[in-house]
Amino acid sequence: MNNLKKAIICTDVENFDIDKTLVNTHIPKAGDVAIFEVLSIGKHKRLQCVGKINRHILPGDTIMATFGTRYATNQLEGYVPDNILEEYHILGQGGVVGQMSSIHQKYELRGPTCLRLIGYAVNEDNKVINTKYLGKQEIAFSGFKPLNTKIILSIGGAMDSGKTTTAAYLSRGLKAAGKKVGYVKLTGTVYTKDKDFVKDCGADFVTDFSDYGFPSTYMCKKESLMNLYQMIINDVSHERPDFVVIEIADGLIQRETNFLLEDKGFMSTIDDVIYSDGSSTGVLSGLNLLSQKGVVPFAVSGLFSAAPLLIKEVEAFTNTPVLQLSDLESVNVLSYLNCIPGDPILNIDTRTIAEAV
């Protein structure tokens, strides 16, 4: 099809036919690849295409994308429809399409970008192509982690709290200290901006869920997400990193974030945690929630750390170190960590916020 704009999530979809007869019979699943006509432009004016090229889309354009879900408190919420619709919506710029359920007030007047389903991409057996694990074999979670590699978890209170910036500058500091560093974004919606930023900040290698064909991880079954995590860890182990910084999207009470933090198998692979937030009260609330799960971060950072007054407020109520960007990117960041490659892993301190005052 001439002038087809192919979303980045469909990078590995090469040999395909378009089956238009399935439009009125096939109920889509997350990862199903389809061809759409752009009907009207709303929030999403561009599509991140193969090669990380952000291309403008206009009414009448034809795009290849996948069905998927989206959880973005500052943007929109959407799901894979469980029935056949006359109109679908772009949920994410990386090529996620579904049915919008809600949208942030700042985008209400604009609304979603609307699409018409033309047909599904099918393989030589006339089966709908699905991007999940395309060409790869799913494996079961085992709890394996590479020897001499320490895994640091970057989590936060909400979307846009500073998790990625924290992970990026922490990676930069670890690299300055002479360590080999990898970055993994485990959950979220496909778009390469975050992992590209961490790579630019100095990480030796970066990857995320979309490299395994997941258009997003929202509403994934727990077993599926744990298996994905194991596959990523197995693959990054070949790089023999000293540290792997793993970021989980959204806030502590978001569905996937919450069940990962409460899963003993997942947390047994984590050597240290850093928490980001945008306000002083958010920091204290987040630390309290984490302490209830038996997790005490080695430091806090995020948007609040740009404001000296907010730092003072936090330091008045907890002795957890506050790290600004200059601290994170410094070689001295190693001195804050509980885990150093080659040293014994220290047990996580389970003091509550009240005990830390």
Secondary structure, 3 states (H helix, E strand, C coil): CCCCEEEHHHCCCCCCEEECHHHHCCCCCCCEEEEEEEEECCCCCEEEECCCEEEECCCCCEEEEEECCEECCCCEEEECCCCCCCCEEEEECCCEEEEEEEECHHHCCCCCCEEEEEEEEECCCCCECECCCCCCCCCCCCCCCCCCCEEEEEEECCCCCCHHHHHHHHHHHHHHCCCCEEEEECCCECCCHHHHHHHHCCCCEEEEHHHHCCCECCCCCHHHHHHHHHHHHHHHHCCCCCEEEEECCCCCCCHHHHHHHCCHHHHCCCCEEEEECCCHHHHHHHHHHHHHCCCCCCEEECHHHHCHHHHHHHHCCCCCCECCHHHHCCHHHHHHCCCCCCCCCCCCCCCCHHHHC
